[in-house]
Amino acid sequence: MTLVSSLKTAALALAIALPVAGAAAAGGSYVNVEQYGTGNAAGGAQTGWFNGMTIYQDGGWNTAIATQDGHWNQTVVGQQGYGNGASATTYGSGNVTGIAQIGNDNAAESTQWGNGNAVGVIQVGNGHSASSTQVGTGNVAVIVQN
């Protein structure tokens, strides 16, 4: 799989996941978790209103943890492969987090404090590690590793 096709696949997965998610909803917020394979683990927590969270895992022994504290935040985590780990923490309002990992033994961590921040992490291959911390308003970060 080439980098371009991997990025297109990851972007498409994120675009599809946001509007169709809705397995659990309260206060206008939703959490949707889909897992296929063996030994995958997912956890999510939300405080506030109109937050959206989608976690998709396909493979084995992947872990995803996401928390949102605020309003109008969106978090999407997609992992395909084995032994991947993702953590997304958001405090504030109007923040967007997207993590896509395709391969094995990748790790991604994102923390946002503030409003209107956006981060995208795309890792294709094996053994990559990425970390992003945003504090303030209107920050944008994109990490791509292949």
Backbone as a chain_set.jsonl record, in Angstrom:
{"seq": "MTLVSSLKTAALALAIALPVAGAAAAGGSYVNVEQYGTGNAAGGAQTGWFNGMTIYQDGGWNTAIATQDGHWNQTVVGQQGYGNGASATTYGSGNVTGIAQIGNDNAAESTQWGNGNAVGVIQVGNGHSASSTQVGTGNVAVIVQN", "coords": {"N": [[0.838, -1.159, 0.0], [0.634, 2.166, -0.906], [1.83, 5.365, 0.312], [0.124, 7.472, -0.432], [-2.3, 6.151, -1.094], [-2.808, 5.012, 1.378], [-3.184, 7.299, 2.973], [-5.468, 8.336, 1.741], [-7.269, 6.264, 2.325], [-7.313, 6.392, 5.14], [-8.299, 9.02, 5.523], [-10.817, 8.797, 4.315], [-11.978, 6.881, 5.989], [-12.131, 8.341, 8.391], [-13.851, 10.417, 7.584], [-16.19, 9.03, 6.996], [-16.791, 7.851, 9.44], [-17.491, 9.903, 11.283], [-20.171, 11.107, 10.666], [-21.901, 8.845, 10.793], [-21.788, 7.618, 13.216], [-23.226, 6.742, 16.393], [-23.999, 5.087, 18.515], [-24.329, 5.235, 21.31], [-25.909, 7.756, 23.137], [-26.097, 10.817, 24.921], [-27.076, 13.889, 26.345], [-26.796, 15.065, 23.895], [-24.41, 14.088, 23.037], [-22.318, 11.449, 21.638], [-21.083, 8.062, 21.592], [-19.34, 5.695, 19.758], [-18.297, 2.455, 19.267], [-16.481, 0.1, 17.478], [-15.216, -3.092, 17.096], [-13.103, -5.562, 15.768], [-11.668, -8.734, 15.65], [-9.176, -9.996, 17.895], [-8.718, -9.624, 21.377], [-8.782, -6.808, 21.533], [-9.055, -3.553, 23.072], [-11.051, -0.926, 24.334], [-11.796, 2.302, 25.601], [-13.802, 4.975, 26.801], [-14.715, 8.305, 27.809], [-16.957, 10.944, 28.558], [-17.678, 14.313, 29.323], [-19.902, 16.912, 29.374], [-21.553, 18.554, 26.572], [-22.812, 17.621, 23.361], [-20.599, 16.253, 22.302], [-18.618, 14.087, 20.251], [-17.592, 10.755, 19.663], [-15.737, 8.237, 18.149], [-14.54, 4.99, 17.875], [-12.673, 2.665, 16.155], [-11.496, -0.54, 15.624], [-9.529, -3.041, 14.139], [-8.138, -6.083, 14.11], [-5.675, -7.27, 16.314], [-5.117, -7.064, 19.82], [-5.07, -4.318, 20.107], [-5.28, -1.055, 21.594], [-7.348, 1.577, 22.654], [-7.987, 4.693, 24.076], [-10.066, 7.302, 24.981], [-10.923, 10.562, 26.058], [-13.18, 13.216, 26.763], [-13.795, 16.476, 27.779], [-15.879, 18.953, 27.898], [-17.444, 20.852, 25.29], [-18.897, 20.232, 22.078], [-16.79, 18.757, 20.923], [-14.856, 16.539, 18.831], [-13.751, 13.264, 18.395], [-11.932, 10.793, 16.742], [-10.749, 7.56, 16.399], [-8.962, 5.215, 14.614], [-7.785, 1.999, 14.072], [-5.833, -0.456, 12.547], [-4.46, -3.579, 12.484], [-1.943, -4.972, 14.621], [-1.261, -4.734, 18.099], [-1.321, -1.951, 18.401], [-1.549, 1.297, 19.961], [-3.533, 3.946, 21.232], [-4.176, 7.165, 22.534], [-6.333, 9.747, 23.403], [-6.964, 12.876, 24.65], [-9.091, 15.464, 25.592], [-9.738, 18.741, 26.587], [-11.925, 21.353, 26.778], [-13.576, 23.237, 24.186], [-14.973, 22.649, 20.937], [-12.886, 21.238, 19.749], [-10.946, 19.034, 17.617], [-9.937, 15.741, 17.074], [-8.116, 13.328, 15.342], [-7.003, 10.101, 14.858], [-5.26, 7.751, 13.039], [-4.078, 4.553, 12.525], [-2.262, 2.215, 10.798], [-0.967, -0.855, 10.635], [1.536, -2.377, 12.703], [2.267, -2.317, 16.213], [2.274, 0.486, 16.698], [2.153, 3.738, 18.251], [0.229, 6.402, 19.538], [-0.356, 9.579, 20.948], [-2.431, 12.139, 22.084], [-3.092, 15.347, 23.371], [-5.242, 17.939, 24.234], [-5.763, 21.214, 25.33], [-7.93, 23.702, 25.556], [-9.612, 25.689, 23.065], [-11.103, 25.114, 19.871], [-9.03, 23.7, 18.61], [-7.124, 21.485, 16.464], [-6.011, 18.239, 15.614], [-4.299, 15.829, 13.709], [-3.244, 12.556, 13.322], [-1.516, 10.281, 11.451], [-0.359, 7.138, 10.921], [1.437, 4.806, 9.163], [2.597, 1.619, 8.767], [5.112, 0.026, 10.772], [5.893, 0.182, 14.263], [5.919, 2.954, 14.808], [5.86, 6.101, 16.609], [4.051, 8.758, 18.046], [3.387, 11.999, 19.392], [1.34, 14.626, 20.528], [0.754, 17.781, 21.908], [-1.451, 20.329, 22.614], [-2.025, 23.617, 23.618], [-4.132, 26.249, 24.234], [-5.771, 28.301, 21.775], [-7.122, 27.61, 18.583], [-5.073, 26.098, 17.43], [-3.306, 23.97, 15.12], [-2.263, 20.765, 14.224], [-0.506, 18.316, 12.37], [0.533, 15.052, 11.937], [2.318, 12.798, 10.068], [3.425, 9.607, 9.406], [5.306, 7.188, 7.696]], "CA": [[0.0, 0.0, 0.0], [1.449, 3.368, -0.991], [1.484, 6.404, 1.28], [-1.024, 8.217, -0.927], [-3.517, 5.359, -0.933], [-3.038, 4.872, 2.815], [-3.753, 8.555, 3.452], [-6.833, 8.401, 1.236], [-8.059, 5.306, 3.108], [-7.482, 6.93, 6.492], [-9.177, 10.185, 5.444], [-12.151, 8.302, 4.027], [-12.49, 6.239, 7.205], [-12.495, 9.392, 9.333], [-14.999, 11.14, 7.059], [-17.371, 8.174, 7.107], [-17.068, 7.533, 10.84], [-18.092, 10.996, 12.028], [-21.616, 11.289, 10.595], [-22.715, 7.656, 10.974], [-21.67, 7.104, 14.57], [-24.338, 7.115, 17.24], [-24.441, 3.919, 19.27], [-24.775, 5.659, 22.629], [-26.026, 9.203, 23.113], [-26.639, 11.5, 26.089], [-26.719, 15.296, 26.305], [-26.402, 15.391, 22.542], [-23.115, 13.462, 22.748], [-22.397, 10.044, 21.27], [-19.895, 7.205, 21.569], [-19.529, 4.529, 18.912], [-17.114, 1.594, 19.289], [-16.535, -1.112, 16.669], [-13.979, -3.859, 17.223], [-13.063, -6.836, 15.08], [-10.399, -9.396, 15.906], [-8.979, -10.635, 19.19], [-7.988, -8.932, 22.434], [-8.799, -5.351, 21.446], [-9.637, -2.883, 24.241], [-11.407, 0.472, 24.092], [-12.432, 3.0, 26.711], [-14.121, 6.364, 26.499], [-15.457, 9.055, 28.818], [-17.357, 12.266, 28.104], [-18.357, 15.249, 30.21], [-20.283, 18.074, 28.575], [-22.637, 18.369, 25.62], [-22.581, 17.591, 21.918], [-19.308, 15.66, 21.964], [-18.716, 12.883, 19.432], [-16.431, 9.881, 19.779], [-15.814, 6.99, 17.395], [-13.34, 4.15, 17.948], [-12.758, 1.502, 15.27], [-10.288, -1.364, 15.692], [-9.586, -4.285, 13.397], [-6.852, -6.768, 14.285], [-5.541, -7.882, 17.63], [-4.36, -6.477, 20.922], [-5.027, -2.862, 19.984], [-5.879, -0.349, 22.72], [-7.706, 2.971, 22.395], [-8.618, 5.369, 25.206], [-10.391, 8.685, 24.623], [-11.726, 11.319, 27.018], [-13.574, 14.551, 26.335], [-14.383, 17.302, 28.827], [-16.215, 20.227, 27.266], [-18.587, 20.853, 24.387], [-18.682, 20.271, 20.629], [-15.52, 18.127, 20.562], [-14.951, 15.336, 18.008], [-12.574, 12.39, 18.446], [-12.044, 9.569, 15.952], [-9.552, 6.715, 16.426], [-9.08, 4.018, 13.789], [-6.563, 1.212, 14.114], [-5.872, -1.735, 11.854], [-3.195, -4.277, 12.687], [-1.765, -5.643, 15.909], [-0.432, -4.097, 19.11], [-1.328, -0.49, 18.33], [-2.121, 1.974, 21.111], [-3.872, 5.343, 21.0], [-4.771, 7.892, 23.653], [-6.752, 11.093, 23.013], [-7.551, 13.596, 25.777], [-9.518, 16.793, 25.17], [-10.371, 19.641, 27.553], [-12.287, 22.59, 26.107], [-14.712, 23.169, 23.278], [-14.727, 22.791, 19.516], [-11.629, 20.592, 19.36], [-11.059, 17.871, 16.746], [-8.802, 14.826, 17.124], [-8.219, 12.157, 14.476], [-5.826, 9.231, 14.893], [-5.387, 6.568, 12.187], [-2.862, 3.743, 12.544], [-2.358, 1.009, 9.984], [0.288, -1.573, 10.813], [1.697, -3.043, 13.995], [3.092, -1.731, 17.277], [2.326, 1.943, 16.617], [1.622, 4.42, 19.431], [-0.099, 7.809, 19.329], [-0.934, 10.243, 22.122], [-2.832, 13.514, 21.799], [-3.721, 16.08, 24.471], [-5.654, 19.289, 23.854], [-6.303, 22.095, 26.372], [-8.315, 24.965, 24.933], [-10.778, 25.71, 22.194], [-10.899, 25.227, 18.439], [-7.775, 23.072, 18.188], [-7.277, 20.304, 15.612], [-4.812, 17.417, 15.441], [-4.448, 14.611, 12.921], [-2.08, 11.679, 13.36], [-1.652, 9.139, 10.551], [0.846, 6.321, 10.948], [1.328, 3.625, 8.323], [3.818, 0.838, 8.921], [5.294, -0.632, 12.059], [6.79, 0.728, 15.266], [5.951, 4.412, 14.873], [5.388, 6.727, 17.834], [3.757, 10.171, 17.845], [2.78, 12.674, 20.531], [0.986, 16.02, 20.262], [0.102, 18.52, 22.992], [-1.864, 21.66, 22.184], [-2.559, 24.449, 24.684], [-4.526, 27.545, 23.69], [-6.912, 28.375, 20.875], [-6.891, 27.655, 17.149], [-3.858, 25.399, 17.013], [-3.485, 22.864, 14.179], [-1.082, 19.913, 14.094], [-0.674, 17.118, 11.554], [1.699, 14.175, 11.984], [2.188, 11.67, 9.147], [4.625, 8.765, 9.386], [5.164, 6.016, 6.842]], "C": [[0.896, 1.239, 0.0], [0.993, 4.381, 0.045], [0.231, 7.141, 0.838], [-2.306, 7.423, -0.736], [-3.831, 5.135, 0.54], [-3.667, 6.123, 3.401], [-5.192, 8.713, 2.983], [-7.751, 7.477, 2.03], [-8.332, 5.845, 4.496], [-8.439, 8.117, 6.495], [-10.62, 9.769, 5.19], [-12.776, 7.664, 5.268], [-12.924, 7.276, 8.233], [-13.739, 10.135, 8.872], [-16.282, 10.333, 7.191], [-17.765, 7.986, 8.565], [-17.798, 8.652, 11.567], [-19.609, 11.072, 11.888], [-22.441, 10.047, 10.898], [-22.657, 7.102, 12.39], [-22.884, 7.527, 15.392], [-24.85, 5.973, 18.078], [-24.958, 4.288, 20.65], [-24.809, 7.176, 22.636], [-26.642, 9.715, 24.409], [-26.186, 12.948, 26.023], [-26.28, 15.739, 24.923], [-25.062, 14.813, 22.144], [-23.322, 12.022, 22.307], [-21.041, 9.376, 21.382], [-20.231, 6.011, 20.701], [-18.221, 3.732, 18.91], [-17.392, 0.372, 18.426], [-15.188, -1.803, 16.78], [-14.14, -5.198, 16.522], [-11.7, -7.457, 15.348], [-10.363, -9.976, 17.299], [-8.244, -9.71, 20.143], [-7.929, -7.426, 22.321], [-9.477, -4.764, 22.678], [-9.904, -1.425, 23.895], [-12.078, 1.039, 25.322], [-12.677, 4.441, 26.339], [-14.91, 6.992, 27.622], [-15.75, 10.444, 28.268], [-18.026, 13.036, 29.227], [-18.66, 16.477, 29.375], [-21.376, 17.707, 27.589], [-22.113, 18.359, 24.188], [-21.16, 17.173, 21.542], [-19.548, 14.407, 21.125], [-17.437, 12.077, 19.51], [-16.683, 8.588, 19.007], [-14.481, 6.268, 17.514], [-13.587, 2.92, 17.091], [-11.433, 0.754, 15.352], [-10.507, -2.677, 14.965], [-8.206, -4.93, 13.487], [-6.804, -7.399, 15.656], [-4.689, -7.059, 18.574], [-4.107, -4.984, 20.735], [-5.729, -2.241, 21.182], [-6.161, 1.091, 22.322], [-8.434, 3.533, 23.609], [-8.846, 6.817, 24.801], [-11.244, 9.311, 25.718], [-11.991, 12.708, 26.462], [-14.242, 15.261, 27.502], [-14.635, 18.671, 28.235], [-17.409, 20.055, 26.347], [-18.125, 20.878, 22.943], [-17.314, 19.725, 20.215], [-15.789, 16.871, 19.725], [-13.643, 14.557, 18.116], [-12.868, 11.132, 17.641], [-10.702, 8.846, 16.032], [-9.838, 5.485, 15.585], [-7.749, 3.289, 13.774], [-6.783, -0.114, 13.403], [-4.497, -2.37, 11.978], [-3.151, -4.869, 14.082], [-0.866, -4.82, 16.826], [-0.347, -2.589, 19.023], [-1.965, 0.091, 19.587], [-2.371, 3.429, 20.793], [-4.535, 5.922, 22.24], [-5.088, 9.306, 23.186], [-7.483, 11.734, 24.185], [-7.854, 15.022, 25.344], [-10.21, 17.518, 26.315], [-10.665, 20.947, 26.835], [-13.449, 22.373, 25.172], [-14.27, 23.346, 21.828], [-13.416, 22.21, 19.035], [-11.899, 19.363, 18.499], [-9.779, 17.056, 16.855], [-9.085, 13.654, 16.197], [-6.918, 11.377, 14.516], [-6.123, 8.012, 14.03], [-4.048, 5.837, 12.187], [-3.112, 2.454, 11.782], [-1.006, 0.32, 10.051], [0.329, -2.19, 12.198], [2.585, -2.223, 14.923], [3.307, -0.229, 17.12], [1.708, 2.535, 17.88], [1.38, 5.888, 19.11], [-0.762, 8.361, 20.581], [-1.226, 11.693, 21.764], [-3.501, 14.109, 23.029], [-4.023, 17.491, 23.983], [-6.252, 19.999, 25.065], [-6.656, 23.406, 25.695], [-9.5, 24.786, 24.023], [-10.361, 25.812, 20.732], [-9.575, 24.682, 17.938], [-8.072, 21.851, 17.327], [-5.951, 19.576, 15.503], [-5.18, 16.191, 14.618], [-3.15, 13.829, 12.961], [-2.372, 10.492, 12.448], [-0.324, 8.403, 10.553], [0.593, 5.037, 10.161], [2.654, 2.885, 8.406], [3.901, 0.287, 10.324], [6.234, 0.153, 12.967], [6.896, 2.235, 15.332], [5.425, 4.901, 16.213], [5.181, 8.211, 17.574], [3.078, 10.731, 19.086], [2.516, 14.128, 20.159], [0.305, 16.597, 21.484], [-0.192, 19.923, 22.481], [-2.485, 22.39, 23.371], [-2.892, 25.806, 24.082], [-5.715, 27.413, 22.763], [-6.443, 28.403, 19.426], [-5.612, 27.009, 16.668], [-4.204, 24.245, 16.078], [-2.18, 22.093, 14.096], [-1.433, 18.699, 13.253], [0.628, 16.344, 11.599], [1.416, 13.008, 11.045], [3.506, 10.915, 9.155], [4.342, 7.521, 8.55], [6.497, 5.285, 6.822]], "O": [[1.811, 1.344, 0.816], [-0.104, 4.267, 0.593], [-0.643, 7.41, 1.662], [-3.302, 7.969, -0.261], [-5.002, 5.074, 0.916], [-4.575, 6.035, 4.228], [-6.045, 9.174, 3.742], [-8.873, 7.852, 2.37], [-9.46, 5.766, 4.982], [-9.299, 8.216, 7.37], [-11.543, 10.326, 5.784], [-13.952, 7.879, 5.562], [-13.962, 7.118, 8.877], [-14.6, 10.454, 9.692], [-17.343, 10.892, 7.469], [-18.952, 7.966, 8.888], [-18.657, 8.369, 12.403], [-20.297, 11.1, 12.909], [-23.615, 10.19, 11.242], [-23.418, 6.193, 12.723], [-23.498, 8.556, 15.112], [-26.053, 5.9, 18.331], [-25.938, 3.704, 21.113], [-23.858, 7.822, 22.197], [-27.587, 9.127, 24.934], [-25.034, 13.217, 25.682], [-25.49, 16.672, 24.784], [-24.614, 15.025, 21.017], [-24.372, 11.435, 22.566], [-19.996, 10.02, 21.283], [-21.275, 5.383, 20.874], [-17.163, 4.273, 18.589], [-18.4, -0.31, 18.605], [-14.144, -1.181, 16.583], [-15.16, -5.875, 16.657], [-10.683, -6.768, 15.278], [-11.388, -10.4, 17.831], [-7.256, -9.081, 19.763], [-7.084, -6.808, 22.969], [-10.362, -5.387, 23.264], [-9.089, -0.77, 23.246], [-12.834, 0.349, 26.006], [-11.868, 5.063, 25.65], [-15.677, 6.319, 28.31], [-14.912, 11.05, 27.6], [-18.832, 12.492, 29.983], [-17.765, 17.025, 28.732], [-22.044, 16.684, 27.739], [-21.114, 18.999, 23.86], [-20.591, 17.683, 20.577], [-20.573, 13.743, 21.278], [-16.337, 12.625, 19.436], [-17.708, 7.931, 19.189], [-13.423, 6.854, 17.285], [-14.58, 2.215, 17.27], [-10.37, 1.347, 15.171], [-11.528, -3.342, 15.144], [-7.224, -4.377, 12.993], [-7.781, -7.996, 16.109], [-3.691, -6.45, 18.188], [-3.074, -4.456, 21.146], [-6.666, -2.826, 21.727], [-5.313, 1.752, 21.722], [-9.381, 2.927, 24.11], [-7.926, 7.485, 24.331], [-12.165, 8.684, 26.24], [-11.15, 13.298, 25.785], [-15.145, 14.716, 28.138], [-13.707, 19.466, 28.086], [-18.279, 19.219, 26.59], [-17.095, 21.468, 22.619], [-16.74, 20.202, 19.236], [-16.821, 16.219, 19.888], [-12.561, 15.12, 17.95], [-13.9, 10.486, 17.821], [-9.653, 9.433, 15.768], [-10.83, 4.79, 15.806], [-6.708, 3.885, 13.497], [-7.78, -0.8, 13.624], [-3.489, -1.762, 11.617], [-4.181, -5.224, 14.655], [0.153, -4.279, 16.397], [0.609, -1.999, 19.526], [-2.819, -0.544, 20.207], [-1.541, 4.085, 20.165], [-5.34, 5.268, 22.904], [-4.223, 9.991, 22.639], [-8.491, 11.211, 24.66], [-6.991, 15.711, 24.798], [-11.137, 16.995, 26.933], [-9.744, 21.589, 26.33], [-14.224, 21.432, 25.341], [-13.331, 24.084, 21.529], [-12.886, 22.645, 18.013], [-12.944, 18.725, 18.627], [-8.677, 17.593, 16.746], [-10.159, 13.055, 16.253], [-5.851, 11.926, 14.24], [-7.115, 7.317, 14.252], [-3.011, 6.428, 11.886], [-4.043, 1.705, 12.077], [-0.008, 0.859, 9.573], [-0.707, -2.488, 12.792], [3.513, -1.539, 14.492], [4.401, 0.273, 17.379], [0.847, 1.917, 18.507], [2.217, 6.542, 18.487], [-1.609, 7.712, 21.195], [-0.376, 12.389, 21.209], [-4.357, 13.481, 23.653], [-3.168, 18.154, 23.396], [-7.13, 19.464, 25.741], [-5.76, 24.152, 25.298], [-10.293, 23.857, 24.181], [-9.398, 26.5, 20.393], [-9.052, 25.162, 16.932], [-9.14, 21.25, 17.441], [-4.901, 20.193, 15.326], [-6.239, 15.593, 14.809], [-2.082, 14.367, 12.67], [-3.356, 9.78, 12.646], [0.713, 8.978, 10.224], [-0.337, 4.284, 10.453], [3.71, 3.46, 8.145], [2.882, 0.101, 10.989], [7.233, 0.714, 12.516], [7.878, 2.754, 15.864], [4.646, 4.214, 16.875], [6.026, 8.859, 16.956], [2.3, 10.045, 19.749], [3.361, 14.784, 19.55], [-0.611, 15.99, 22.038], [0.695, 20.615, 21.981], [-3.361, 21.853, 24.048], [-2.028, 26.447, 23.483], [-6.56, 26.534, 22.932], [-5.501, 29.114, 19.076], [-5.117, 27.347, 15.592], [-5.254, 23.618, 16.215], [-1.114, 22.683, 13.919], [-2.51, 18.12, 13.394], [1.698, 16.893, 11.336], [0.412, 12.312, 11.192], [4.57, 11.496, 8.941], [3.293, 6.889, 8.675], [6.625, 4.253, 6.163]]}, "num_chains": 1, "name": "protein.A"}
